[in-house]
């Protein structure tokens, strides 16, 4: 059963499917979630706080999906291609995610304005995290690159040299940037095949005894 916070976020996201953010009323979000308006304000502080929480959850959900794909026991190039394909597909159907990945926030979306510096700290830990700020598109690129590199190196029985690690990091970043370019400018050719061609030099890690 979802918590009150999750129910409120789900209600706000559902309202966005029908209305621009300017037309979404806090009282209606609370009613749709089946909680009081005071509960909503206790969780998010304000409508801007709700916007930041929505965007933060979208970022966290995206990164969780990236981790799930990178955990698959497939060849490195296939995992990078899967992350790229999934990124493009999810951004196509999730406007909030597309805005996070591109930095382009339309009028219909809840633009997450920064929390006021003099505002009292949120009483809810998840809200304090949301109020701390959201990652810029370049930050997301770096985060996915680093997670990709860590996942692809984890199955190796020996450490890579500095040169090998640098080369892998570049290939991981190339895969992420190709995916983001498809989000901005969709193309006819599939991003997965393009990633496979571009990063074909990623080596397949040799399984350790514990992985067999």
N, C-alpha and C positions, 0 to 999 in steps of 0.2 A: 504494500500500500504506500503510495507516495506521501512524503511529508507535506506539511502546509506550504513550505517554500517551493517544493517541486510542483505542487498543484497550482500555485500562483504563477510560476514561470510558464507552465504549460498553458494556463488560461490566457496569459498575456501573448504568448506565441500564437495561439489559436485566434485571438482577436486581431492580430496583425494580418492574418490571412484575409480578413474582411475589410479592415480599416487601415488608414495611414496611422502612424504613431501619434500624431496630433489629435486624432479622433478617439484614441483608446483612453477610456476613463478608469481611474483607479477603483472607483466604486463598482464598476462593472466587472473588472478583473477579480476583485474580491468575491463578488457574488457568484461568478462562474466557477471559482475555486471552492466555494462553499465555506468560506471563512469570513471573519469580520474585516472591515476596512482597517481597524486598528491593528490587527494581526499583520496585514500587508505593510503598513507603515513601520511596525516593529521590525519586520524582516529587512526592508529595503530603504527605509528612511524617507524616500521621496520617489517621484516618478523617474527622475534621473538615476536614482539608485537602482530602480527596477531595470532601467535600460542597461546599466553597466552589468548587472547580474545576468541579464539575458545574453549579452555579448560574451561575458566570461564563460558561461556554461557552454555556449557554442564553441568557443576556443578549446575548452577542456574536452568536449565530446569529440571534436576533430582529432586532437592529439591522442586521445584514447584509441580511436579507430586506427590511427597510424601505428601505434604500438602493437595492436592486435595483428595487423598485416605483417609487420616486421618480425613478429614472433613465429610466423609460419616456417616450417622446416623445408623450404624450397631454396633454389639457387638465389644468390644475392641479386642478380639482375632481374629475376622474376619478382622478387619482393619490391625492388625499387619501381618496377613497372606497375605492380599492383597498387602501390601507394599513389602513384601518379594517376592511374585510371580512376581510383576511388576518389581522389581529391577533386578531379574534374567533374565526375558524376555527382558527388555530394554538393559541390558549389553550384551546380546547375539547378538543383532542386531546393537549396537552402539559401535564400537571399541574405540572411545574416552572416552565414559563413562566407559567401562570396564577397560581402563588404569587408569582412575581416582580412581576407586574403588579398584584396585589391586596394583597400583604403578608400573605396568609393561608396559613400553612404548616400542613398537616395532619400528623397523627401518622405517616403513611406516608412522608412526604417527608424528605429530608436537610436539616434546618434548618441553614443555614450560620452556625454560631457564629463570632464574630469571632476572629481569630488572637490569641494571647496576645502582649502587648506585649514580654514578656521572652524570647519564643521566638527562636531564631536565624533569620536570614533564609534563606528557601528558596534552594536551589541552582539551581532551575529558574526562568528568568525568567517563564514563564507562571504558575507557582505564586506567585511574589512578587506578581504582579498580582492573582491571585485572593485572596490573603491580605490585600491592601490594603483589601478591603471591596467589598460589592456595592451597586448603586444601589437606593435606595428607590423605590417606585412614583412618587412625585412627581419624582424624578430622571429616571426613564424618560420621563415625560410631557414634561419640559423638553428632554431629548435628542431625542426624536422631533419635537417642535415645531420645534426649531432646525434639525434636518436637513431637515425639510419646507420650512421657510422658505428655507433656502439653496438647495435644489433648485429651488423654484419661481421664485426670483429669478435663477437662473443664466442663463436664456435671454433675459433682457431686454436690449435694446441700450443702455438708459440706466438709471442708478441710480434707485431709488424715492426719493421724499421720505420724511422721517422719519415723517410721518403715514401714508403708504402702507405703509411697512414695519411700523409698529405694528399697523395694521389686518390685514395679512397674518399677522403673528405671532399675533394673537388668533384668526383663523379657523383657522390650523393647530392651535393649542392646543385649540380647540373640537372639531375633528375627532378629535384624539387622545382627549380626555376622553369624547366620545361612544362611541368604541370601547371604552375601559376600562369605561364604565358597562354596556355590553352583556356584557363579560366577567363583571362582578359580578352583574348581574341580566339574564339573557337575555330578549329580548322577541320577539314575533311579527314585528314589522316589521323589515325588513332594515336593518342599520346603514348600508350604503352609500347607500341612498336617503335616509335621515335626514341623513347628512353632506352629500349633494348639495343638499338643501333648506336646510340650515343655513348652508352656506358658498357659496351660489350667487354671491356677490359677488366671488369670487376671479377676477381678470382673467386672460385667456389671454395669456401672454407672446408678443411678436412675435419670430419666429426671427431670429437674426443671419445674416449672409451665410455664416458657417462652418457653420451648422446646415442650410442648404438642400442 
